[in-house]
Amino acid sequence: MVDKIENGVVVTMTYRMIVDGQEIESASADDPLYYLHGSDNIVPGLEAALTGKKAGDKVNVTLQPDDAYGMPDDEEIQTLPMEDFDLPDDAKVGDEVEIEDADGDLFIAVIKAMDEKIITLDFNIPLAGKVVTFETEVLELREATEEEIEDGEPEEYAELFDFDEHDHDHDH
């Protein structure tokens, strides 16, 4: 039986993520978050704050960008020919768009600038550079299976993020 959070433990928890005073994401007891501790399933600062905690513990932590989603990277901002993209007619600066690369992989980017010939896209995580507060409650702990450790994520996490059907909408 697992009694505290350490590497190799699947954690079931609730959380509220707050940025700039606004709740931007949450998971309730009815639809909790599952993660495998020590496998980078969650941001490093939150994982560190949860280490050693037990079921029933509440952890509230405010993280600087380096412990959360990092700082924006200028290399993630790209200016490309507009003809390479099939954007909606009403696309405008500030919109989030889904971009498919040559390999068929999907990425989310924010339109920073555009005209008839070129578009500038920011592929940074929108939370990069932000101070993030997490309000959490640990619900359950269990030992990870060998398969989960090999996969680097709990079974429930894989089901939640079925990438064939994932809609990228994180505003619940």
C-alpha positions in Angstrom: 0.0 0.0 0.0 1.2 3.5 -0.9 1.0 6.1 1.8 2.8 9.1 0.3 3.6 10.6 -3.1 6.9 9.5 -4.5 8.3 8.4 -7.9 6.3 5.5 -9.3 3.0 6.4 -7.6 -0.1 7.2 -9.6 -1.8 10.2 -8.0 -5.5 11.1 -8.3 -6.2 14.7 -7.5 -8.4 17.8 -8.0 -6.9 21.1 -8.9 -7.7 24.7 -9.9 -5.2 26.5 -12.1 -5.2 30.2 -11.7 -3.4 32.7 -13.9 -3.7 36.5 -13.5 -6.5 36.0 -11.0 -8.6 33.9 -13.4 -9.3 30.2 -13.1 -8.3 28.8 -16.5 -8.5 25.1 -15.9 -9.7 22.7 -13.2 -10.4 19.1 -12.4 -13.1 18.1 -9.9 -13.5 15.0 -7.7 -16.0 13.8 -10.3 -13.5 14.2 -13.1 -10.0 14.2 -11.4 -6.5 14.5 -12.8 -4.4 11.3 -12.8 -0.6 11.5 -13.2 2.4 9.3 -12.6 4.8 11.0 -10.1 8.3 11.4 -11.4 7.4 11.1 -15.1 7.0 14.8 -16.0 3.2 14.5 -16.5 2.7 17.8 -14.6 4.8 21.0 -14.3 8.0 20.5 -12.2 7.1 23.0 -9.4 3.7 21.3 -8.7 5.3 17.9 -8.8 8.0 19.0 -6.3 5.3 20.5 -4.0 3.3 17.3 -4.0 6.3 15.0 -3.2 5.8 13.3 0.2 2.1 14.3 0.5 -0.6 11.9 1.5 -4.2 11.2 0.3 -6.4 14.0 1.8 -3.6 16.6 1.8 -4.4 20.0 0.2 -1.5 21.8 -1.5 -1.7 25.4 -2.7 1.4 26.6 -4.6 2.2 29.7 -6.7 4.9 28.9 -9.3 7.2 31.3 -11.2 7.5 30.6 -14.9 10.7 28.5 -14.6 8.8 26.0 -12.3 5.7 26.0 -14.4 5.5 26.4 -18.2 8.9 28.1 -18.8 9.6 31.4 -20.5 8.6 32.2 -24.1 11.3 31.2 -26.6 11.8 33.6 -29.6 12.7 30.5 -31.7 9.1 29.4 -31.3 7.9 32.5 -33.2 8.0 31.8 -37.0 7.2 34.0 -40.0 6.0 31.9 -42.9 4.5 32.3 -46.4 0.7 32.7 -46.1 0.2 30.3 -49.1 1.4 27.4 -46.9 -1.7 27.7 -44.7 -5.4 27.0 -45.2 -6.8 29.3 -42.5 -10.5 30.1 -41.9 -11.6 33.3 -43.7 -12.3 35.0 -40.4 -8.8 34.2 -38.9 -7.3 37.3 -37.2 -4.4 38.3 -35.1 -4.7 36.8 -31.6 -6.6 33.7 -32.7 -5.3 30.2 -31.8 -5.0 28.0 -34.8 -4.2 24.3 -35.3 -1.3 23.8 -37.7 -0.4 20.5 -39.3 3.2 19.9 -40.2 4.5 17.8 -43.1 4.5 14.7 -40.9 0.8 15.1 -40.0 1.6 16.3 -36.4 -0.7 18.9 -35.0 0.5 22.1 -33.2 -1.4 25.0 -31.7 -0.1 28.4 -32.5 -1.3 32.0 -31.9 -1.4 34.4 -34.9 0.9 37.3 -34.0 0.7 39.1 -37.4 -0.6 38.5 -40.9 -1.1 40.0 -44.3 -1.8 38.6 -47.8 1.7 37.2 -48.2 3.1 36.3 -44.7 1.9 35.1 -41.3 3.8 35.2 -38.0 2.9 32.3 -35.7 3.8 31.9 -32.0 4.1 28.2 -31.1 5.0 28.9 -27.5 2.7 27.4 -24.9 0.2 30.2 -24.1 1.1 29.9 -20.4 4.9 30.4 -21.0 6.1 33.4 -19.0 3.1 33.3 -16.6 3.0 33.0 -12.8 0.6 30.0 -12.1 -1.2 29.1 -8.9 -2.4 25.6 -8.3 -4.9 24.8 -5.6 -5.0 21.0 -5.2 -6.3 18.2 -3.1 -4.8 14.7 -3.2 -7.6 12.1 -3.5 -6.0 8.7 -3.9 -2.6 7.1 -4.3 -1.7 3.8 -5.8 1.4 1.9 -7.0 2.0 2.3 -10.7 1.9 -0.9 -12.8 5.0 -2.0 -14.8 3.3 -0.9 -18.0 2.5 2.5 -16.6 6.1 3.0 -15.5 7.3 1.9 -19.0 4.8 4.3 -20.7 5.6 7.1 -18.3 1.9 7.8 -17.6 -1.0 6.2 -15.8 -3.6 4.2 -17.7 -6.2 6.9 -17.0 -4.0 9.6 -18.4 -3.6 7.8 -21.7 -7.4 7.4 -21.9 -7.9 11.0 -21.1 -5.5 12.2 -23.8 -6.5 9.9 -26.7 -4.7 12.1 -29.3 -6.9 10.8 -32.1 -9.9 12.6 -30.6 -8.2 15.2 -28.4 -9.8 18.6 -29.1 -7.2 20.8 -27.5 -9.9 22.8 -25.7 -8.6 23.1 -22.1 -11.2 25.7 -20.9 -13.7 23.5 -19.0 
